[in-house]
Amino acid sequence: MGISEKIKILLIKRNMSQTELADKCLGITKNYFNNKLRQEKFTKEELEKMAKYLGATYNESPPPRQWFTLSDTREEI
């Protein structure tokens, strides 16, 4: 599962829209956010910022394994 799918799962779990995350967290338009999702082109800083906004932490380890951990339940996505 790619990082974009994991972001979508986080959004569902937090009952938040892509528009809200794009605008309030990253300060970008929904269209630009959707392009980044489609291409899986997020910087580590953007992923960390989104994780914090969504009440999670961003983690990575080699080989390129990326996941989020929900702060309240410790669930890994």
Summary of the structure (lengths in Angstrom):
residues: 77
radius of gyration: 11.5
end to end distance: 9.4
largest distance: 31.5
contacts: 197
relative contact order: 0.18
helix: 52%
strand: 17%
